[in-house]
Amino acid sequence: MASPEEMAEAMIANFKAKTGKTLPQWIKIAKASKLAKHGEIVKLLKSEHDMTHGFANLVAHKTLKSDAGSAGSDTDLVTAQYAGKKEALRPIYDALVAAINKFGKDVELAPKKAYVSLRRAKQFGLIQPSTATRVDVGLNLKGVAPTERLEAAGSWNSMCSHRVRVSAKSDVDAELKKWLKQAYAAS
């Protein structure tokens, strides 16, 4: 199975054949629109240019330099997420990563601009410093009923079925680790 990076490279190589324009040409169109949000660029490209979601998503990421390949190294991305007002949240992130890395050698941490994707064969979760006082852990736990702590993700993030709000390192407890391991095992 190809990695997300390999799939993106294949899409970039096929842009002109699949969309009629090269990636740099589409980036120029997206920049000319003056839209500043990822979703707005995707919507524009899909509605006005009949682009598929995958290609529109890639153009939006490259335009905004919000993908891992455009934003710098993985370390830089994580450092930037936990800078300034969110610096105090870094121990929570570190505790989560330490727990997740014990699941197996096939765990992949894929930092993006605003969160870190947790993957195995597919994404099983994500870690996002959402506010200055909270890290949100998104989980893919299809068929698991929400609880007071294990919320339905709803509109928070369409890539996850559930969310756990974490405000202290002590919140990275046995229950949260169990949910993370369950999502990992299902991926």
N, CA and C atoms as an extended XYZ file, in Angstrom:
561
Properties=species:S:1:pos:R:3:atomname:S:1:resname:S:1:resid:I:1 pbc="F F F"
N         0.842       -1.184        0.000 N   MET     1
C         0.000        0.000        0.000 CA  MET     1
C         0.891        1.253        0.000 C   MET     1
N         0.563        2.196       -0.842 N   ALA     2
C         1.343        3.426       -0.964 CA  ALA     2
C         1.118        4.325        0.245 C   ALA     2
N         2.171        5.021        0.639 N   SER     3
C         2.061        5.977        1.737 CA  SER     3
C         1.313        7.213        1.244 C   SER     3
N         0.799        8.038        2.153 N   PRO     4
C         0.139        9.276        1.723 CA  PRO     4
C         1.068       10.160        0.880 C   PRO     4
N         2.354       10.166        1.237 N   GLU     5
C         3.306       10.975        0.480 CA  GLU     5
C         3.457       10.444       -0.938 C   GLU     5
N         3.527        9.097       -1.087 N   GLU     6
C         3.634        8.487       -2.410 CA  GLU     6
C         2.373        8.741       -3.236 C   GLU     6
N         1.212        8.696       -2.582 N   MET     7
C        -0.040        8.982       -3.299 CA  MET     7
C        -0.070       10.430       -3.774 C   MET     7
N         0.403       11.357       -2.936 N   ALA     8
C         0.443       12.767       -3.328 CA  ALA     8
C         1.384       12.962       -4.507 C   ALA     8
N         2.542       12.294       -4.480 N   GLU     9
C         3.493       12.401       -5.599 CA  GLU     9
C         2.859       11.894       -6.897 C   GLU     9
N         2.124       10.782       -6.817 N   ALA    10
C         1.456       10.237       -8.002 CA  ALA    10
C         0.401       11.215       -8.517 C   ALA    10
N        -0.338       11.831       -7.603 N   MET    11
C        -1.350       12.814       -8.014 CA  MET    11
C        -0.686       14.006       -8.701 C   MET    11
N         0.418       14.481       -8.136 N   ILE    12
C         1.116       15.629       -8.708 CA  ILE    12
C         1.595       15.292      -10.121 C   ILE    12
N         2.128       14.078      -10.294 N   ALA    13
C         2.610       13.652      -11.612 CA  ALA    13
C         1.482       13.575      -12.638 C   ALA    13
N         0.266       13.298      -12.180 N   ASN    14
C        -0.875       13.125      -13.089 CA  ASN    14
C        -1.804       14.338      -13.163 C   ASN    14
N        -1.427       15.454      -12.547 N   PHE    15
C        -2.322       16.616      -12.485 CA  PHE    15
C        -2.809       17.062      -13.854 C   PHE    15
N        -1.880       17.281      -14.774 N   LYS    16
C        -2.257       17.811      -16.088 CA  LYS    16
C        -3.180       16.836      -16.814 C   LYS    16
N        -2.855       15.555      -16.777 N   ALA    17
C        -3.671       14.552      -17.471 CA  ALA    17
C        -5.069       14.437      -16.870 C   ALA    17
N        -5.159       14.562      -15.552 N   LYS    18
C        -6.446       14.375      -14.875 CA  LYS    18
C        -7.284       15.653      -14.771 C   LYS    18
N        -6.616       16.823      -14.728 N   THR    19
C        -7.361       18.068      -14.484 CA  THR    19
C        -7.226       19.100      -15.595 C   THR    19
N        -6.312       18.854      -16.552 N   GLY    20
C        -6.126       19.797      -17.642 CA  GLY    20
C        -5.101       20.886      -17.364 C   GLY    20
N        -4.617       20.968      -16.131 N   LYS    21
C        -3.617       21.970      -15.759 CA  LYS    21
C        -2.608       21.329      -14.809 C   LYS    21
N        -1.430       21.934      -14.730 N   THR    22
C        -0.416       21.463      -13.798 CA  THR    22
C        -0.739       21.970      -12.397 C   THR    22
N        -0.107       21.382      -11.398 N   LEU    23
C        -0.302       21.839      -10.022 CA  LEU    23
C         0.058       23.311       -9.868 C   LEU    23
N         1.208       23.772      -10.390 N   PRO    24
C         1.510       25.209      -10.254 CA  PRO    24
C         0.434       26.109      -10.892 C   PRO    24
N        -0.165       25.669      -11.990 N   GLN    25
C        -1.239       26.463      -12.604 CA  GLN    25
C        -2.459       26.532      -11.687 C   GLN    25
N        -2.792       25.412      -11.041 N   TRP    26
C        -3.930       25.405      -10.119 CA  TRP    26
C        -3.639       26.242       -8.874 C   TRP    26
N        -2.407       26.199       -8.400 N   ILE    27
C        -2.039       27.016       -7.239 CA  ILE    27
C        -2.206       28.492       -7.592 C   ILE    27
N        -1.816       28.865       -8.787 N   LYS    28
C        -1.961       30.259       -9.239 CA  LYS    28
C        -3.444       30.663       -9.245 C   LYS    28
N        -4.310       29.775       -9.715 N   ILE    29
C        -5.761       30.035       -9.726 CA  ILE    29
C        -6.267       30.189       -8.295 C   ILE    29
N        -5.842       29.287       -7.409 N   ALA    30
C        -6.291       29.345       -6.014 CA  ALA    30
C        -5.821       30.633       -5.347 C   ALA    30
N        -4.583       31.030       -5.586 N   LYS    31
C        -4.068       32.271       -4.993 CA  LYS    31
C        -4.802       33.489       -5.536 C   LYS    31
N        -5.131       33.467       -6.828 N   ALA    32
C        -5.845       34.593       -7.442 CA  ALA    32
C        -7.239       34.762       -6.850 C   ALA    32
N        -7.809       33.692       -6.298 N   SER    33
C        -9.141       33.769       -5.704 CA  SER    33
C        -9.134       34.585       -4.415 C   SER    33
N        -7.950       34.754       -3.801 N   LYS    34
C        -7.781       35.487       -2.538 CA  LYS    34
C        -8.448       34.772       -1.354 C   LYS    34
N        -8.852       33.518       -1.545 N   LEU    35
C        -9.439       32.755       -0.443 CA  LEU    35
C        -8.314       32.321        0.500 C   LEU    35
N        -8.590       32.362        1.802 N   ALA    36
C        -7.537       32.085        2.778 CA  ALA    36
C        -7.775       30.805        3.575 C   ALA    36
N        -8.931       30.176        3.409 N   LYS    37
C        -9.234       28.980        4.179 CA  LYS    37
C        -9.241       27.757        3.273 C   LYS    37
N        -8.726       26.669        3.819 N   HIS    38
C        -8.622       25.414        3.090 CA  HIS    38
C        -9.964       24.994        2.477 C   HIS    38
N       -10.995       24.954        3.307 N   GLY    39
C       -12.312       24.519        2.837 CA  GLY    39
C       -12.879       25.403        1.745 C   GLY    39
N       -12.609       26.691        1.813 N   GLU    40
C       -13.093       27.617        0.784 CA  GLU    40
C       -12.422       27.336       -0.559 C   GLU    40
N       -11.122       27.054       -0.534 N   ILE    41
C       -10.404       26.751       -1.775 CA  ILE    41
C       -10.912       25.436       -2.362 C   ILE    41
N       -11.083       24.426       -1.521 N   VAL    42
C       -11.599       23.140       -1.990 CA  VAL    42
C       -12.970       23.329       -2.635 C   VAL    42
N       -13.843       24.062       -1.967 N   LYS    43
C       -15.199       24.306       -2.488 CA  LYS    43
C       -15.150       25.007       -3.847 C   LYS    43
N       -14.303       26.034       -3.962 N   LEU    44
C       -14.156       26.749       -5.226 CA  LEU    44
C       -13.721       25.810       -6.345 C   LEU    44
N       -12.692       25.028       -6.103 N   LEU    45
C       -12.158       24.150       -7.144 CA  LEU    45
C       -13.151       23.064       -7.537 C   LEU    45
N       -13.888       22.557       -6.572 N   LYS    46
C       -14.878       21.529       -6.882 CA  LYS    46
C       -16.079       22.104       -7.621 C   LYS    46
N       -16.581       23.247       -7.158 N   SER    47
C       -17.814       23.797       -7.736 CA  SER    47
C       -17.596       24.538       -9.046 C   SER    47
N       -16.505       25.281       -9.151 N   GLU    48
C       -16.298       26.090      -10.352 CA  GLU    48
C       -15.378       25.449      -11.386 C   GLU    48
N       -14.650       24.420      -10.977 N   HIS    49
C       -13.691       23.805      -11.900 CA  HIS    49
C       -13.881       22.293      -12.022 C   HIS    49
N       -14.945       21.770      -11.432 N   ASP    50
C       -15.277       20.340      -11.491 CA  ASP    50
C       -14.118       19.431      -11.083 C   ASP    50
N       -13.323       19.867      -10.136 N   MET    51
C       -12.191       19.080       -9.657 CA  MET    51
C       -12.692       18.093       -8.602 C   MET    51
N       -12.092       16.920       -8.584 N   THR    52
C       -12.454       15.948       -7.553 CA  THR    52
C       -11.918       16.435       -6.202 C   THR    52
N       -12.474       15.881       -5.132 N   HIS    53
C       -12.082       16.320       -3.794 CA  HIS    53
C       -10.592       16.102       -3.541 C   HIS    53
N       -10.066       14.957       -3.936 N   GLY    54
C        -8.666       14.655       -3.682 CA  GLY    54
C        -7.717       15.672       -4.305 C   GLY    54
N        -7.953       16.001       -5.572 N   PHE    55
C        -7.098       16.982       -6.245 CA  PHE    55
C        -7.301       18.378       -5.652 C   PHE    55
N        -8.555       18.744       -5.364 N   ALA    56
C        -8.832       20.065       -4.777 CA  ALA    56
C        -8.173       20.195       -3.397 C   ALA    56
N        -8.231       19.139       -2.622 N   ASN    57
C        -7.613       19.117       -1.302 CA  ASN    57
C        -6.101       19.326       -1.414 C   ASN    57
N        -5.477       18.651       -2.360 N   LEU    58
C        -4.035       18.789       -2.544 CA  LEU    58
C        -3.666       20.205       -2.988 C   LEU    58
N        -4.431       20.778       -3.904 N   VAL    59
C        -4.177       22.154       -4.342 CA  VAL    59
C        -4.302       23.110       -3.154 C   VAL    59
N        -5.335       22.932       -2.342 N   ALA    60
C        -5.532       23.807       -1.185 CA  ALA    60
C        -4.352       23.701       -0.218 C   ALA    60
N        -3.913       22.478        0.067 N   HIS    61
C        -2.769       22.302        0.970 CA  HIS    61
C        -1.513       22.962        0.405 C   HIS    61
N        -1.249       22.755       -0.863 N   LYS    62
C        -0.040       23.328       -1.475 CA  LYS    62
C        -0.139       24.850       -1.552 C   LYS    62
N        -1.327       25.369       -1.819 N   THR    63
C        -1.517       26.820       -1.890 CA  THR    63
C        -1.253       27.466       -0.532 C   THR    63
N        -1.785       26.850        0.515 N   LEU    64
C        -1.658       27.408        1.865 CA  LEU    64
C        -0.388       26.932        2.583 C   LEU    64
N         0.371       26.047        1.913 N   LYS    65
C         1.572       25.456        2.505 CA  LYS    65
C         1.257       24.810        3.853 C   LYS    65
N         0.123       24.091        3.886 N   SER    66
C        -0.335       23.486        5.135 CA  SER    66
C        -0.106       21.985        5.183 C   SER    66
N         0.494       21.418        4.145 N   ASP    67
C         0.806       19.993        4.173 CA  ASP    67
C         2.207       19.793        4.725 C   ASP    67
N         2.507       18.580        5.126 N   ALA    68
C         3.814       18.303        5.724 CA  ALA    68
C         4.949       18.610        4.759 C   ALA    68
N         4.795       18.318        3.490 N   GLY    69
C         5.844       18.553        2.516 CA  GLY    69
C         6.158       20.022        2.297 C   GLY    69
N         5.190       20.888        2.492 N   SER    70
C         5.403       22.316        2.257 CA  SER    70
C         5.837       23.069        3.500 C   SER    70
N         5.513       22.565        4.640 N   ALA    71
C         5.688       23.333        5.869 CA  ALA    71
C         7.027       23.139        6.566 C   ALA    71
N         7.844       22.199        6.136 N   GLY    72
C         9.120       21.980        6.800 CA  GLY    72
C         9.170       20.595        7.410 C   GLY    72
N        10.121       20.380        8.277 N   SER    73
C        10.298       19.054        8.861 CA  SER    73
C         9.195       18.732        9.867 C   SER    73
N         9.068       17.431       10.146 N   ASP    74
C         8.079       16.986       11.134 CA  ASP    74
C         8.329       17.632       12.489 C   ASP    74
N         9.590       17.714       12.872 N   THR    75
C         9.939       18.319       14.165 CA  THR    75
C         9.510       19.782       14.198 C   THR    75
N         9.749       20.497       13.097 N   ASP    76
C         9.349       21.906       13.022 CA  ASP    76
C         7.839       22.057       13.151 C   ASP    76
N         7.098       21.162       12.507 N   LEU    77
C         5.636       21.241       12.561 CA  LEU    77
C         5.126       21.061       13.989 C   LEU    77
N         5.633       20.064       14.696 N   VAL    78
C         5.200       19.811       16.073 CA  VAL    78
C         5.640       20.960       16.976 C   VAL    78
N         6.860       21.428       16.800 N   THR    79
C         7.351       22.549       17.607 CA  THR    79
C         6.455       23.768       17.426 C   THR    79
N         6.055       24.042       16.203 N   ALA    80
C         5.188       25.192       15.927 CA  ALA    80
C         3.804       25.018       16.557 C   ALA    80
N         3.297       23.790       16.577 N   GLN    81
C         1.973       23.544       17.176 CA  GLN    81
C         1.975       23.862       18.671 C   GLN    81
N         3.106       23.611       19.323 N   TYR    82
C         3.185       23.774       20.778 CA  TYR    82
C         4.050       24.972       21.158 C   TYR    82
N         3.956       26.023       20.379 N   ALA    83
C         4.694       27.253       20.663 CA  ALA    83
C         3.761       28.286       21.289 C   ALA    83
N         4.339       29.300       21.867 N   GLY    84
C         3.559       30.409       22.415 CA  GLY    84
C         2.616       29.976       23.513 C   GLY    84
N         1.358       30.359       23.381 N   LYS    85
C         0.350       30.083       24.418 CA  LYS    85
C         0.088       28.586       24.610 C   LYS    85
N         0.451       27.754       23.616 N   LYS    86
C         0.195       26.316       23.700 CA  LYS    86
C         1.402       25.525       24.202 C   LYS    86
N         2.473       26.222       24.571 N   GLU    87
C         3.704       25.565       25.006 CA  GLU    87
C         3.474       24.636       26.204 C   GLU    87
N         2.615       25.031       27.114 N   ALA    88
C         2.348       24.225       28.315 CA  ALA    88
C         1.661       22.901       27.995 C   ALA    88
N         1.138       22.750       26.770 N   LEU    89
C         0.460       21.520       26.377 CA  LEU    89
C         1.421       20.445       25.873 C   LEU    89
N         2.666       20.792       25.630 N   ARG    90
C         3.623       19.838       25.047 CA  ARG    90
C         3.780       18.566       25.889 C   ARG    90
N         3.803       18.627       27.229 N   PRO    91
C         3.896       17.377       27.997 CA  PRO    91
C         2.726       16.423       27.737 C   PRO    91
N         1.548       16.955       27.437 N   ILE    92
C         0.402       16.101       27.096 CA  ILE    92
C         0.698       15.369       25.795 C   ILE    92
N         1.161       16.120       24.793 N   TYR    93
C         1.509       15.520       23.495 CA  TYR    93
C         2.566       14.435       23.691 C   TYR    93
N         3.614       14.747       24.429 N   ASP    94
C         4.703       13.793       24.647 CA  ASP    94
C         4.206       12.526       25.336 C   ASP    94
N         3.301       12.663       26.306 N   ALA    95
C         2.744       11.495       27.004 CA  ALA    95
C         1.901       10.649       26.050 C   ALA    95
N         1.126       11.303       25.205 N   LEU    96
C         0.317       10.567       24.221 CA  LEU    96
C         1.211        9.796       23.252 C   LEU    96
N         2.233       10.458       22.736 N   VAL    97
C         3.141        9.817       21.782 CA  VAL    97
C         3.871        8.642       22.427 C   VAL    97
N         4.301        8.803       23.674 N   ALA    98
C         4.975        7.706       24.373 CA  ALA    98
C         4.051        6.494       24.490 C   ALA    98
N         2.798        6.724       24.808 N   ALA    99
C         1.837        5.620       24.930 CA  ALA    99
C         1.571        4.975       23.575 C   ALA    99
N         1.370        5.786       22.551 N   ILE   100
C         1.041        5.287       21.208 CA  ILE   100
C         2.201        4.497       20.616 C   ILE   100
N         3.419        4.938       20.836 N   ASN   101
C         4.581        4.242       20.275 CA  ASN   101
C         4.758        2.838       20.841 C   ASN   101
N         4.113        2.534       21.965 N   LYS   102
C         4.187        1.190       22.549 CA  LYS   102
C         3.256        0.201       21.839 C   LYS   102
N         2.375        0.688       20.964 N   PHE   103
C         1.414       -0.193       20.293 CA  PHE   103
C         2.090       -1.102       19.278 C   PHE   103
N         3.134       -0.633       18.638 N   GLY   104
C         3.813       -1.448       17.629 CA  GLY   104
C         4.720       -0.607       16.769 C   GLY   104
N         5.591       -1.292       16.021 N   LYS   105
C         6.551       -0.603       15.155 CA  LYS   105
C         5.886       -0.018       13.918 C   LYS   105
N         4.623       -0.369       13.683 N   ASP   106
C         3.935        0.119       12.484 CA  ASP   106
C         3.168        1.421       12.728 C   ASP   106
N         3.296        2.012       13.913 N   VAL   107
C         2.662        3.297       14.198 CA  VAL   107
C         3.415        4.376       13.438 C   VAL   107
N         2.673        5.229       12.745 N   GLU   108
C         3.276        6.358       12.049 CA  GLU   108
C         2.664        7.644       12.575 C   GLU   108
N         3.524        8.552       13.000 N   LEU   109
C         3.097        9.886       13.400 CA  LEU   109
C         3.354       10.791       12.202 C   LEU   109
N         2.310       11.442       11.712 N   ALA   110
C         2.428       12.277       10.516 CA  ALA   110
C         1.994       13.704       10.847 C   ALA   110
N         2.934       14.534       11.286 N   PRO   111
C         2.587       15.923       11.624 CA  PRO   111
C         2.095       16.716       10.421 C   PRO   111
N         1.067       17.486       10.649 N   LYS   112
C         0.531       18.448        9.685 CA  LYS   112
C         0.720       19.820       10.319 C   LYS   112
N         0.170       20.837        9.713 N   LYS   113
C         0.351       22.185       10.254 CA  LYS   113
C        -0.346       22.356       11.609 C   LYS   113
N        -1.545       21.803       11.764 N   ALA   114
C        -2.335       22.057       12.972 CA  ALA   114
C        -2.533       20.839       13.866 C   ALA   114
N        -2.132       19.658       13.416 N   TYR   115
C        -2.338       18.442       14.206 CA  TYR   115
C        -1.334       17.377       13.775 C   TYR   115
N        -1.321       16.262       14.498 N   VAL   116
C        -0.493       15.120       14.137 CA  VAL   116
C        -1.436       13.951       13.869 C   VAL   116
N        -1.354       13.430       12.650 N   SER   117
C        -2.156       12.280       12.264 CA  SER   117
C        -1.505       11.020       12.819 C   SER   117
N        -2.330       10.120       13.352 N   LEU   118
C        -1.876        8.836       13.888 CA  LEU   118
C        -2.306        7.761       12.902 C   LEU   118
N        -1.309        7.050       12.328 N   ARG   119
C        -1.647        6.090       11.281 CA  ARG   119
C        -0.991        4.739       11.529 C   ARG   119
N        -1.617        3.779       10.946 N   ARG   120
C        -1.078        2.424       10.843 CA  ARG   120
C        -1.279        2.070        9.381 C   ARG   120
N        -2.217        1.182        9.039 N   ALA   121
C        -2.568        0.957        7.641 CA  ALA   121
C        -3.389        2.145        7.134 C   ALA   121
N        -4.134        2.759        8.043 N   LYS   122
C        -4.910        3.971        7.748 CA  LYS   122
C        -4.929        4.811        9.016 C   LYS   122
N        -5.472        6.009        8.909 N   GLN   123
C        -5.509        6.881       10.085 CA  GLN   123
C        -6.425        6.297       11.149 C   GLN   123
N        -5.900        6.227       12.365 N   PHE   124
C        -6.742        5.757       13.475 CA  PHE   124
C        -7.028        6.853       14.481 C   PHE   124
N        -6.364        7.992       14.334 N   GLY   125
C        -6.614        9.087       15.254 CA  GLY   125
C        -5.773       10.299       14.919 C   GLY   125
N        -5.881       11.318       15.773 N   LEU   126
C        -5.059       12.510       15.623 CA  LEU   126
C        -4.935       13.206       16.959 C   LEU   126
N        -3.886       14.006       17.063 N   ILE   127
C        -3.626       14.807       18.265 CA  ILE   127
C        -3.577       16.259       17.822 C   ILE   127
N        -4.427       17.086       18.425 N   GLN   128
C        -4.517       18.494       18.009 CA  GLN   128
C        -4.570       19.424       19.209 C   GLN   128
N        -3.602       20.345       19.315 N   PRO   129
C        -3.702       21.353       20.368 CA  PRO   129
C        -4.753       22.392       19.941 C   PRO   129
N        -5.964       22.230       20.421 N   SER   130
C        -7.091       23.031       19.926 CA  SER   130
C        -7.192       24.412       20.551 C   SER   130
N        -6.843       24.501       21.822 N   THR   131
C        -6.886       25.791       22.521 CA  THR   131
C        -5.600       25.929       23.337 C   THR   131
N        -5.436       27.032       24.005 N   ALA   132
C        -4.259       27.226       24.852 CA  ALA   132
C        -4.290       26.338       26.087 C   ALA   132
N        -5.445       25.731       26.380 N   THR   133
C        -5.568       24.912       27.587 CA  THR   133
C        -6.008       23.471       27.311 C   THR   133
N        -6.110       23.089       26.015 N   ARG   134
C        -6.657       21.752       25.737 CA  ARG   134
C        -6.082       21.147       24.456 C   ARG   134
N        -5.771       19.861       24.555 N   VAL   135
C        -5.420       19.044       23.404 CA  VAL   135
C        -6.623       18.151       23.129 C   VAL   135
N        -7.026       18.073       21.870 N   ASP   136
C        -8.097       17.158       21.495 CA  ASP   136
C        -7.477       15.925       20.846 C   ASP   136
N        -7.934       14.750       21.275 N   VAL   137
C        -7.505       13.493       20.685 CA  VAL   137
C        -8.689       12.968       19.885 C   VAL   137
N        -8.507       12.899       18.578 N   GLY   138
C        -9.543       12.343       17.708 CA  GLY   138
C        -9.284       10.863       17.521 C   GLY   138
N       -10.343       10.072       17.516 N   LEU   139
C       -10.226        8.621       17.388 CA  LEU   139
C       -11.209        8.102       16.347 C   LEU   139
N       -10.792        7.082       15.619 N   ASN   140
C       -11.701        6.389       14.718 CA  ASN   140
C       -12.136        5.109       15.411 C   ASN   140
N       -13.320        5.164       15.997 N   LEU   141
C       -13.886        4.032       16.740 CA  LEU   141
C       -15.300        3.772       16.229 C   LEU   141
N       -15.400        3.352       14.996 N   LYS   142
C       -16.709        3.104       14.390 CA  LYS   142
C       -17.495        2.094       15.214 C   LYS   142
N       -18.755        2.400       15.443 N   GLY   143
C       -19.633        1.493       16.164 CA  GLY   143
C       -19.531        1.560       17.676 C   GLY   143
N       -18.682        2.431       18.204 N   VAL   144
C       -18.541        2.570       19.657 CA  VAL   144
C       -19.435        3.714       20.117 C   VAL   144
N       -20.283        3.430       21.085 N   ALA   145
C       -21.203        4.455       21.587 CA  ALA   145
C       -20.433        5.534       22.345 C   ALA   145
N       -20.780        6.792       22.106 N   PRO   146
C       -20.129        7.877       22.850 CA  PRO   146
C       -20.467        7.806       24.339 C   PRO   146
N       -19.588        8.363       25.142 N   THR   147
C       -19.810        8.494       26.583 CA  THR   147
C       -19.615        9.970       26.913 C   THR   147
N       -19.697       10.304       28.178 N   GLU   148
C       -19.470       11.699       28.570 CA  GLU   148
C       -18.062       12.144       28.190 C   GLU   148
N       -17.091       11.264       28.376 N   ARG   149
C       -15.699       11.607       28.055 CA  ARG   149
C       -15.353       11.324       26.592 C   ARG   149
N       -15.827       10.239       26.049 N   LEU   150
C       -15.569        9.849       24.658 CA  LEU   150
C       -16.713       10.397       23.802 C   LEU   150
N       -16.563       11.658       23.414 N   GLU   151
C       -17.642       12.354       22.702 CA  GLU   151
C       -17.715       11.916       21.234 C   GLU   151
N       -18.900       12.022       20.658 N   ALA   152
C       -19.013       11.899       19.206 CA  ALA   152
C       -18.319       13.118       18.615 C   ALA   152
N       -17.488       12.924       17.615 N   ALA   153
C       -16.714       14.035       17.055 CA  ALA   153
C       -17.605       15.067       16.384 C   ALA   153
N       -18.718       14.631       15.819 N   GLY   154
C       -19.635       15.573       15.178 CA  GLY   154
C       -18.925       16.433       14.157 C   GLY   154
N       -19.129       17.729       14.212 N   SER   155
C       -18.530       18.632       13.235 CA  SER   155
C       -17.106       19.043       13.611 C   SER   155
N       -16.593       18.577       14.745 N   TRP   156
C       -15.240       18.950       15.145 CA  TRP   156
C       -14.219       18.516       14.103 C   TRP   156
N       -14.291       17.271       13.642 N   ASN   157
C       -13.336       16.785       12.659 CA  ASN   157
C       -13.951       15.603       11.927 C   ASN   157
N       -14.113       15.738       10.635 N   SER   158
C       -14.762       14.685        9.855 CA  SER   158
C       -13.882       13.458        9.669 C   SER   158
N       -12.602       13.527       10.024 N   MET   159
C       -11.709       12.382        9.874 CA  MET   159
C       -11.790       11.428       11.066 C   MET   159
N       -12.511       11.813       12.105 N   CYS   160
C       -12.600       10.996       13.317 CA  CYS   160
C       -14.050       10.808       13.739 C   CYS   160
N       -14.313        9.681       14.376 N   SER   161
C       -15.672        9.423       14.860 CA  SER   161
C       -15.877        9.945       16.279 C   SER   161
N       -14.798       10.044       17.055 N   HIS   162
C       -14.882       10.444       18.455 CA  HIS   162
C       -13.785       11.440       18.814 C   HIS   162
N       -14.007       12.132       19.929 N   ARG   163
C       -13.015       13.074       20.453 CA  ARG   163
C       -12.958       12.937       21.974 C   ARG   163
N       -11.712       13.065       22.490 N   VAL   164
C       -11.485       13.131       23.931 CA  VAL   164
C       -10.736       14.426       24.187 C   VAL   164
N       -11.261       15.231       25.090 N   ARG   165
C       -10.628       16.503       25.449 CA  ARG   165
C        -9.645       16.245       26.589 C   ARG   165
N        -8.402       16.694       26.398 N   VAL   166
C        -7.346       16.427       27.366 CA  VAL   166
C        -6.764       17.767       27.823 C   VAL   166
N        -6.878       18.038       29.122 N   SER   167
C        -6.412       19.314       29.668 CA  SER   167
C        -5.182       19.186       30.553 C   SER   167
N        -4.822       17.958       30.919 N   ALA   168
C        -3.660       17.735       31.783 CA  ALA   168
C        -2.993       16.419       31.409 C   ALA   168
N        -1.709       16.325       31.688 N   LYS   169
C        -0.961       15.100       31.394 CA  LYS   169
C        -1.609       13.903       32.101 C   LYS   169
N        -2.179       14.125       33.272 N   SER   170
C        -2.824       13.039       34.020 CA  SER   170
C        -4.073       12.499       33.308 C   SER   170
N        -4.606       13.268       32.341 N   ASP   171
C        -5.753       12.792       31.551 CA  ASP   171
C        -5.348       11.705       30.554 C   ASP   171
N        -4.040       11.543       30.324 N   VAL   172
C        -3.546       10.464       29.458 CA  VAL   172
C        -3.457        9.220       30.339 C   VAL   172
N        -4.643        8.703       30.666 N   ASP   173
C        -4.774        7.615       31.624 CA  ASP   173
C        -5.096        6.289       30.933 C   ASP   173
N        -5.327        5.257       31.729 N   ALA   174
C        -5.589        3.916       31.199 CA  ALA   174
C        -6.798        3.897       30.264 C   ALA   174
N        -7.831        4.653       30.593 N   GLU   175
C        -9.038        4.668       29.757 CA  GLU   175
C        -8.731        5.249       28.372 C   GLU   175
N        -8.050        6.389       28.310 N   LEU   176
C        -7.711        7.001       27.027 CA  LEU   176
C        -6.769        6.093       26.238 C   LEU   176
N        -5.784        5.507       26.906 N   LYS   177
C        -4.860        4.596       26.229 CA  LYS   177
C        -5.600        3.388       25.659 C   LYS   177
N        -6.621        2.919       26.375 N   LYS   178
C        -7.426        1.782       25.897 CA  LYS   178
C        -8.148        2.158       24.599 C   LYS   178
N        -8.734        3.344       24.560 N   TRP   179
C        -9.433        3.802       23.348 CA  TRP   179
C        -8.458        3.975       22.191 C   TRP   179
N        -7.291        4.554       22.478 N   LEU   180
C        -6.267        4.707       21.440 CA  LEU   180
C        -5.850        3.353       20.884 C   LEU   180
N        -5.608        2.387       21.773 N   LYS   181
C        -5.198        1.034       21.347 CA  LYS   181
C        -6.312        0.362       20.543 C   LYS   181
N        -7.557        0.576       20.946 N   GLN   182
C        -8.698        0.017       20.217 CA  GLN   182
C        -8.773        0.604       18.800 C   GLN   182
N        -8.576        1.893       18.665 N   ALA   183
C        -8.591        2.533       17.344 CA  ALA   183
C        -7.412        2.040       16.498 C   ALA   183
N        -6.245        1.905       17.132 N   TYR   184
C        -5.064        1.383       16.439 CA  TYR   184
C        -5.330       -0.034       15.928 C   TYR   184
N        -5.879       -0.883       16.780 N   ALA   185
C        -6.125       -2.275       16.404 CA  ALA   185
C        -7.114       -2.405       15.249 C   ALA   185
N        -8.041       -1.461       15.162 N   ALA   186
C        -9.054       -1.496       14.103 CA  ALA   186
C        -8.557       -0.932       12.767 C   ALA   186
N        -7.382       -0.286       12.793 N   SER   187
C        -6.894        0.336       11.555 CA  SER   187
C        -6.042       -0.604       10.723 C   SER   187
